[in-house]
Each structure stands twice: as structure tokens, then as C-alpha cells.
């Protein structure tokens, strides 16, 4: 009794609540409506797709942009897969050979350049003398 005596705590008016209640849908009713709608969509899609396929299959095959002469030329220029593989292998070997030659030429050009250093002549002669001593001591150690 006390609860029913309290005023309503809703922010909405009675008319708004009645509109909301009328707009609400039963879940099973909503599911049935959606199922029917999807079934109808599937049927229309199937019909449209079938009509499209009938049109495509009934049209003459003039989808190619090439003339008969161009198609013949393309067929003539096609390669046998084994022949194409051999040709590609040969091309790669040639490219590898030219790369090796080019690399060798670059190394020769670099080797031909005079050596550049920022050390003075005295320091350089010391290093060369030490290297010469190491070479002679190795040679002597190898002979004994």
C-alpha cells in the first residue's frame, strides 16, 4: 500500500510510456518476422541470380577483345614451359657471368688506386718493418 501511494518516479509521461509499450516487440514475433524477411531475400536473390546466369549463358561468346588474327598471333608466340625454363636458366647464367666480370673489374680498379693513409712516413716504415719481420719469422719457423 505504501508503495502504490508514492508518486511515479519515471521521467516519462504516461503517454510516452504507453507509446514505448506499444512499440515493443515480442522476441519470438521479432524472430519470426526476421526469418520471413531473410527467406524472402534469399528467394529474390536466387531468382535474380538465375536470371543473370541465363542471360550470360545465352549471350554469344564475344567477350574477347582480341580479333582472330591477334589470338592466332598470341598462340603462335606462346612458349613451351620447358623451353621457357631453359631460356630463363641461360639468361640467369649470362647475368651471373657479366656480374662476376663487372665485380672483378671494379676490384681491379680499386686495387690499382694508390693506398692512402693518414700516417706519417716514419710510422708507416715502422709498420712495414714489423710486417716484414713477421713474414721472415714465419718463413723460418715453417722451414725448421
Biotite code that builds the C-alpha atoms (Angstrom):
import biotite.structure as struc

atoms = struc.array([
    struc.Atom([0.000, 0.000, 0.000], chain_id="A", res_id=1, res_name="UNK", atom_name="CA", element="C"),
    struc.Atom([2.734, 2.431, 0.864], chain_id="A", res_id=2, res_name="UNK", atom_name="CA", element="C"),
    struc.Atom([4.490, 1.808, -2.467], chain_id="A", res_id=3, res_name="UNK", atom_name="CA", element="C"),
    struc.Atom([1.368, 2.361, -4.508], chain_id="A", res_id=4, res_name="UNK", atom_name="CA", element="C"),
    struc.Atom([0.770, 5.581, -2.623], chain_id="A", res_id=5, res_name="UNK", atom_name="CA", element="C"),
    struc.Atom([4.118, 7.024, -3.755], chain_id="A", res_id=6, res_name="UNK", atom_name="CA", element="C"),
    struc.Atom([4.098, 9.178, -6.860], chain_id="A", res_id=7, res_name="UNK", atom_name="CA", element="C"),
    struc.Atom([5.602, 7.682, -10.048], chain_id="A", res_id=8, res_name="UNK", atom_name="CA", element="C"),
    struc.Atom([9.368, 8.193, -10.322], chain_id="A", res_id=9, res_name="UNK", atom_name="CA", element="C"),
    struc.Atom([9.597, 7.913, -14.096], chain_id="A", res_id=10, res_name="UNK", atom_name="CA", element="C"),
    struc.Atom([10.757, 10.872, -16.137], chain_id="A", res_id=11, res_name="UNK", atom_name="CA", element="C"),
    struc.Atom([8.426, 9.927, -18.953], chain_id="A", res_id=12, res_name="UNK", atom_name="CA", element="C"),
    struc.Atom([4.808, 10.841, -19.117], chain_id="A", res_id=13, res_name="UNK", atom_name="CA", element="C"),
    struc.Atom([2.049, 8.240, -19.168], chain_id="A", res_id=14, res_name="UNK", atom_name="CA", element="C"),
    struc.Atom([1.512, 8.795, -22.935], chain_id="A", res_id=15, res_name="UNK", atom_name="CA", element="C"),
    struc.Atom([5.208, 8.244, -23.667], chain_id="A", res_id=16, res_name="UNK", atom_name="CA", element="C"),
    struc.Atom([5.272, 5.038, -21.646], chain_id="A", res_id=17, res_name="UNK", atom_name="CA", element="C"),
    struc.Atom([2.210, 3.757, -23.489], chain_id="A", res_id=18, res_name="UNK", atom_name="CA", element="C"),
    struc.Atom([3.844, 4.555, -26.877], chain_id="A", res_id=19, res_name="UNK", atom_name="CA", element="C"),
    struc.Atom([7.011, 2.703, -25.843], chain_id="A", res_id=20, res_name="UNK", atom_name="CA", element="C"),
    struc.Atom([4.975, -0.274, -24.689], chain_id="A", res_id=21, res_name="UNK", atom_name="CA", element="C"),
    struc.Atom([3.072, -0.390, -27.987], chain_id="A", res_id=22, res_name="UNK", atom_name="CA", element="C"),
    struc.Atom([6.334, -0.157, -29.985], chain_id="A", res_id=23, res_name="UNK", atom_name="CA", element="C"),
    struc.Atom([7.950, -3.038, -28.068], chain_id="A", res_id=24, res_name="UNK", atom_name="CA", element="C"),
    struc.Atom([8.071, -6.349, -29.878], chain_id="A", res_id=25, res_name="UNK", atom_name="CA", element="C"),
    struc.Atom([7.786, -9.836, -28.619], chain_id="A", res_id=26, res_name="UNK", atom_name="CA", element="C"),
    struc.Atom([11.152, -11.669, -29.159], chain_id="A", res_id=27, res_name="UNK", atom_name="CA", element="C"),
    struc.Atom([9.543, -14.683, -30.808], chain_id="A", res_id=28, res_name="UNK", atom_name="CA", element="C"),
    struc.Atom([7.476, -12.402, -33.012], chain_id="A", res_id=29, res_name="UNK", atom_name="CA", element="C"),
    struc.Atom([10.608, -10.444, -33.997], chain_id="A", res_id=30, res_name="UNK", atom_name="CA", element="C"),
    struc.Atom([12.462, -13.676, -34.790], chain_id="A", res_id=31, res_name="UNK", atom_name="CA", element="C"),
    struc.Atom([9.614, -14.941, -36.957], chain_id="A", res_id=32, res_name="UNK", atom_name="CA", element="C"),
    struc.Atom([9.443, -11.631, -38.806], chain_id="A", res_id=33, res_name="UNK", atom_name="CA", element="C"),
    struc.Atom([13.222, -11.648, -39.418], chain_id="A", res_id=34, res_name="UNK", atom_name="CA", element="C"),
    struc.Atom([13.165, -15.269, -40.595], chain_id="A", res_id=35, res_name="UNK", atom_name="CA", element="C"),
    struc.Atom([10.406, -14.494, -43.082], chain_id="A", res_id=36, res_name="UNK", atom_name="CA", element="C"),
    struc.Atom([12.289, -11.433, -44.334], chain_id="A", res_id=37, res_name="UNK", atom_name="CA", element="C"),
    struc.Atom([15.525, -13.408, -44.811], chain_id="A", res_id=38, res_name="UNK", atom_name="CA", element="C"),
    struc.Atom([13.664, -16.220, -46.579], chain_id="A", res_id=39, res_name="UNK", atom_name="CA", element="C"),
    struc.Atom([12.134, -13.692, -48.975], chain_id="A", res_id=40, res_name="UNK", atom_name="CA", element="C"),
    struc.Atom([15.548, -12.090, -49.614], chain_id="A", res_id=41, res_name="UNK", atom_name="CA", element="C"),
    struc.Atom([17.089, -15.485, -50.335], chain_id="A", res_id=42, res_name="UNK", atom_name="CA", element="C"),
    struc.Atom([14.325, -16.315, -52.824], chain_id="A", res_id=43, res_name="UNK", atom_name="CA", element="C"),
    struc.Atom([14.599, -12.976, -54.647], chain_id="A", res_id=44, res_name="UNK", atom_name="CA", element="C"),
    struc.Atom([18.390, -13.259, -54.766], chain_id="A", res_id=45, res_name="UNK", atom_name="CA", element="C"),
    struc.Atom([18.150, -16.790, -56.142], chain_id="A", res_id=46, res_name="UNK", atom_name="CA", element="C"),
    struc.Atom([15.686, -15.654, -58.816], chain_id="A", res_id=47, res_name="UNK", atom_name="CA", element="C"),
    struc.Atom([17.825, -12.634, -59.797], chain_id="A", res_id=48, res_name="UNK", atom_name="CA", element="C"),
    struc.Atom([20.980, -14.747, -59.911], chain_id="A", res_id=49, res_name="UNK", atom_name="CA", element="C"),
    struc.Atom([19.284, -17.382, -62.045], chain_id="A", res_id=50, res_name="UNK", atom_name="CA", element="C"),
    struc.Atom([18.027, -14.732, -64.482], chain_id="A", res_id=51, res_name="UNK", atom_name="CA", element="C"),
    struc.Atom([21.515, -13.199, -64.679], chain_id="A", res_id=52, res_name="UNK", atom_name="CA", element="C"),
    struc.Atom([23.122, -16.579, -65.348], chain_id="A", res_id=53, res_name="UNK", atom_name="CA", element="C"),
    struc.Atom([20.547, -17.309, -68.053], chain_id="A", res_id=54, res_name="UNK", atom_name="CA", element="C"),
    struc.Atom([21.392, -14.002, -69.754], chain_id="A", res_id=55, res_name="UNK", atom_name="CA", element="C"),
    struc.Atom([25.125, -14.668, -69.530], chain_id="A", res_id=56, res_name="UNK", atom_name="CA", element="C"),
    struc.Atom([24.862, -18.231, -70.825], chain_id="A", res_id=57, res_name="UNK", atom_name="CA", element="C"),
    struc.Atom([22.502, -17.321, -73.650], chain_id="A", res_id=58, res_name="UNK", atom_name="CA", element="C"),
    struc.Atom([24.684, -14.481, -74.984], chain_id="A", res_id=59, res_name="UNK", atom_name="CA", element="C"),
    struc.Atom([27.169, -15.368, -77.738], chain_id="A", res_id=60, res_name="UNK", atom_name="CA", element="C"),
    struc.Atom([30.833, -15.637, -76.754], chain_id="A", res_id=61, res_name="UNK", atom_name="CA", element="C"),
    struc.Atom([32.078, -12.248, -77.860], chain_id="A", res_id=62, res_name="UNK", atom_name="CA", element="C"),
    struc.Atom([33.723, -11.339, -74.586], chain_id="A", res_id=63, res_name="UNK", atom_name="CA", element="C"),
    struc.Atom([37.233, -11.426, -76.046], chain_id="A", res_id=64, res_name="UNK", atom_name="CA", element="C"),
    struc.Atom([38.701, -8.106, -77.081], chain_id="A", res_id=65, res_name="UNK", atom_name="CA", element="C"),
    struc.Atom([41.166, -9.718, -79.459], chain_id="A", res_id=66, res_name="UNK", atom_name="CA", element="C"),
    struc.Atom([40.468, -10.362, -83.084], chain_id="A", res_id=67, res_name="UNK", atom_name="CA", element="C"),
    struc.Atom([41.012, -13.805, -84.551], chain_id="A", res_id=68, res_name="UNK", atom_name="CA", element="C"),
    struc.Atom([44.354, -12.685, -86.054], chain_id="A", res_id=69, res_name="UNK", atom_name="CA", element="C"),
    struc.Atom([45.530, -11.370, -82.692], chain_id="A", res_id=70, res_name="UNK", atom_name="CA", element="C"),
    struc.Atom([44.524, -14.601, -80.941], chain_id="A", res_id=71, res_name="UNK", atom_name="CA", element="C"),
    struc.Atom([46.395, -16.614, -83.582], chain_id="A", res_id=72, res_name="UNK", atom_name="CA", element="C"),
    struc.Atom([49.467, -14.430, -83.107], chain_id="A", res_id=73, res_name="UNK", atom_name="CA", element="C"),
    struc.Atom([49.309, -14.837, -79.321], chain_id="A", res_id=74, res_name="UNK", atom_name="CA", element="C"),
    struc.Atom([49.001, -18.603, -79.679], chain_id="A", res_id=75, res_name="UNK", atom_name="CA", element="C"),
    struc.Atom([51.964, -18.633, -82.046], chain_id="A", res_id=76, res_name="UNK", atom_name="CA", element="C"),
    struc.Atom([54.122, -16.632, -79.620], chain_id="A", res_id=77, res_name="UNK", atom_name="CA", element="C"),
    struc.Atom([53.318, -18.850, -76.620], chain_id="A", res_id=78, res_name="UNK", atom_name="CA", element="C"),
    struc.Atom([56.280, -20.799, -75.323], chain_id="A", res_id=79, res_name="UNK", atom_name="CA", element="C"),
    struc.Atom([56.695, -24.351, -74.261], chain_id="A", res_id=80, res_name="UNK", atom_name="CA", element="C"),
    struc.Atom([57.278, -24.389, -70.457], chain_id="A", res_id=81, res_name="UNK", atom_name="CA", element="C"),
    struc.Atom([60.461, -26.457, -70.755], chain_id="A", res_id=82, res_name="UNK", atom_name="CA", element="C"),
    struc.Atom([61.786, -24.139, -73.440], chain_id="A", res_id=83, res_name="UNK", atom_name="CA", element="C"),
    struc.Atom([60.969, -21.096, -71.315], chain_id="A", res_id=84, res_name="UNK", atom_name="CA", element="C"),
    struc.Atom([62.729, -22.674, -68.296], chain_id="A", res_id=85, res_name="UNK", atom_name="CA", element="C"),
    struc.Atom([65.861, -23.359, -70.359], chain_id="A", res_id=86, res_name="UNK", atom_name="CA", element="C"),
    struc.Atom([65.849, -19.827, -71.720], chain_id="A", res_id=87, res_name="UNK", atom_name="CA", element="C"),
    struc.Atom([65.443, -18.350, -68.219], chain_id="A", res_id=88, res_name="UNK", atom_name="CA", element="C"),
    struc.Atom([68.264, -20.536, -66.889], chain_id="A", res_id=89, res_name="UNK", atom_name="CA", element="C"),
    struc.Atom([70.558, -19.434, -69.710], chain_id="A", res_id=90, res_name="UNK", atom_name="CA", element="C"),
    struc.Atom([69.685, -15.787, -69.146], chain_id="A", res_id=91, res_name="UNK", atom_name="CA", element="C"),
    struc.Atom([70.442, -16.087, -65.414], chain_id="A", res_id=92, res_name="UNK", atom_name="CA", element="C"),
    struc.Atom([73.792, -17.746, -66.131], chain_id="A", res_id=93, res_name="UNK", atom_name="CA", element="C"),
    struc.Atom([74.711, -14.933, -68.520], chain_id="A", res_id=94, res_name="UNK", atom_name="CA", element="C"),
    struc.Atom([73.704, -12.310, -65.970], chain_id="A", res_id=95, res_name="UNK", atom_name="CA", element="C"),
    struc.Atom([75.769, -14.034, -63.274], chain_id="A", res_id=96, res_name="UNK", atom_name="CA", element="C"),
    struc.Atom([78.795, -14.129, -65.589], chain_id="A", res_id=97, res_name="UNK", atom_name="CA", element="C"),
    struc.Atom([78.501, -10.430, -66.505], chain_id="A", res_id=98, res_name="UNK", atom_name="CA", element="C"),
    struc.Atom([78.114, -9.565, -62.801], chain_id="A", res_id=99, res_name="UNK", atom_name="CA", element="C"),
    struc.Atom([81.259, -11.521, -61.911], chain_id="A", res_id=100, res_name="UNK", atom_name="CA", element="C"),
    struc.Atom([83.186, -9.750, -64.681], chain_id="A", res_id=101, res_name="UNK", atom_name="CA", element="C"),
    struc.Atom([81.931, -6.348, -63.584], chain_id="A", res_id=102, res_name="UNK", atom_name="CA", element="C"),
    struc.Atom([82.829, -7.100, -59.954], chain_id="A", res_id=103, res_name="UNK", atom_name="CA", element="C"),
    struc.Atom([86.311, -8.266, -60.971], chain_id="A", res_id=104, res_name="UNK", atom_name="CA", element="C"),
    struc.Atom([86.867, -5.076, -62.990], chain_id="A", res_id=105, res_name="UNK", atom_name="CA", element="C"),
    struc.Atom([85.770, -2.943, -60.028], chain_id="A", res_id=106, res_name="UNK", atom_name="CA", element="C"),
    struc.Atom([88.130, -4.801, -57.696], chain_id="A", res_id=107, res_name="UNK", atom_name="CA", element="C"),
    struc.Atom([90.999, -4.320, -60.171], chain_id="A", res_id=108, res_name="UNK", atom_name="CA", element="C"),
    struc.Atom([90.265, -0.589, -60.398], chain_id="A", res_id=109, res_name="UNK", atom_name="CA", element="C"),
    struc.Atom([90.183, -0.307, -56.613], chain_id="A", res_id=110, res_name="UNK", atom_name="CA", element="C"),
    struc.Atom([93.415, -2.298, -56.285], chain_id="A", res_id=111, res_name="UNK", atom_name="CA", element="C"),
    struc.Atom([95.084, -0.026, -58.872], chain_id="A", res_id=112, res_name="UNK", atom_name="CA", element="C"),
    struc.Atom([94.403, 3.067, -56.783], chain_id="A", res_id=113, res_name="UNK", atom_name="CA", element="C"),
    struc.Atom([97.353, 4.180, -54.664], chain_id="A", res_id=114, res_name="UNK", atom_name="CA", element="C"),
    struc.Atom([96.995, 3.359, -50.987], chain_id="A", res_id=115, res_name="UNK", atom_name="CA", element="C"),
    struc.Atom([96.051, 6.335, -48.905], chain_id="A", res_id=116, res_name="UNK", atom_name="CA", element="C"),
    struc.Atom([96.901, 6.715, -45.252], chain_id="A", res_id=117, res_name="UNK", atom_name="CA", element="C"),
    struc.Atom([96.974, 9.466, -42.676], chain_id="A", res_id=118, res_name="UNK", atom_name="CA", element="C"),
    struc.Atom([100.105, 8.105, -41.016], chain_id="A", res_id=119, res_name="UNK", atom_name="CA", element="C"),
    struc.Atom([103.426, 9.885, -41.454], chain_id="A", res_id=120, res_name="UNK", atom_name="CA", element="C"),
    struc.Atom([106.278, 8.193, -43.293], chain_id="A", res_id=121, res_name="UNK", atom_name="CA", element="C"),
    struc.Atom([108.131, 7.164, -40.088], chain_id="A", res_id=122, res_name="UNK", atom_name="CA", element="C"),
    struc.Atom([105.137, 5.380, -38.587], chain_id="A", res_id=123, res_name="UNK", atom_name="CA", element="C"),
    struc.Atom([104.397, 3.702, -41.925], chain_id="A", res_id=124, res_name="UNK", atom_name="CA", element="C"),
    struc.Atom([108.001, 2.431, -42.258], chain_id="A", res_id=125, res_name="UNK", atom_name="CA", element="C"),
    struc.Atom([107.832, 1.029, -38.700], chain_id="A", res_id=126, res_name="UNK", atom_name="CA", element="C"),
    struc.Atom([104.668, -0.923, -39.513], chain_id="A", res_id=127, res_name="UNK", atom_name="CA", element="C"),
    struc.Atom([106.117, -2.218, -42.774], chain_id="A", res_id=128, res_name="UNK", atom_name="CA", element="C"),
    struc.Atom([109.319, -3.277, -40.978], chain_id="A", res_id=129, res_name="UNK", atom_name="CA", element="C"),
    struc.Atom([107.268, -5.132, -38.298], chain_id="A", res_id=130, res_name="UNK", atom_name="CA", element="C"),
    struc.Atom([105.230, -6.876, -41.013], chain_id="A", res_id=131, res_name="UNK", atom_name="CA", element="C"),
    struc.Atom([108.437, -7.900, -42.802], chain_id="A", res_id=132, res_name="UNK", atom_name="CA", element="C"),
    struc.Atom([109.866, -9.340, -39.574], chain_id="A", res_id=133, res_name="UNK", atom_name="CA", element="C"),
    struc.Atom([106.698, -11.366, -39.001], chain_id="A", res_id=134, res_name="UNK", atom_name="CA", element="C"),
    struc.Atom([106.846, -12.779, -42.532], chain_id="A", res_id=135, res_name="UNK", atom_name="CA", element="C"),
    struc.Atom([110.504, -13.795, -42.218], chain_id="A", res_id=136, res_name="UNK", atom_name="CA", element="C"),
    struc.Atom([109.995, -15.351, -38.769], chain_id="A", res_id=137, res_name="UNK", atom_name="CA", element="C"),
    struc.Atom([107.053, -17.395, -40.127], chain_id="A", res_id=138, res_name="UNK", atom_name="CA", element="C"),
    struc.Atom([109.125, -18.488, -43.104], chain_id="A", res_id=139, res_name="UNK", atom_name="CA", element="C"),
    struc.Atom([111.979, -19.546, -40.834], chain_id="A", res_id=140, res_name="UNK", atom_name="CA", element="C"),
    struc.Atom([109.579, -21.326, -38.458], chain_id="A", res_id=141, res_name="UNK", atom_name="CA", element="C"),
    struc.Atom([107.991, -23.227, -41.340], chain_id="A", res_id=142, res_name="UNK", atom_name="CA", element="C"),
    struc.Atom([111.344, -24.477, -42.705], chain_id="A", res_id=143, res_name="UNK", atom_name="CA", element="C"),
    struc.Atom([112.638, -25.797, -39.381], chain_id="A", res_id=144, res_name="UNK", atom_name="CA", element="C"),
])
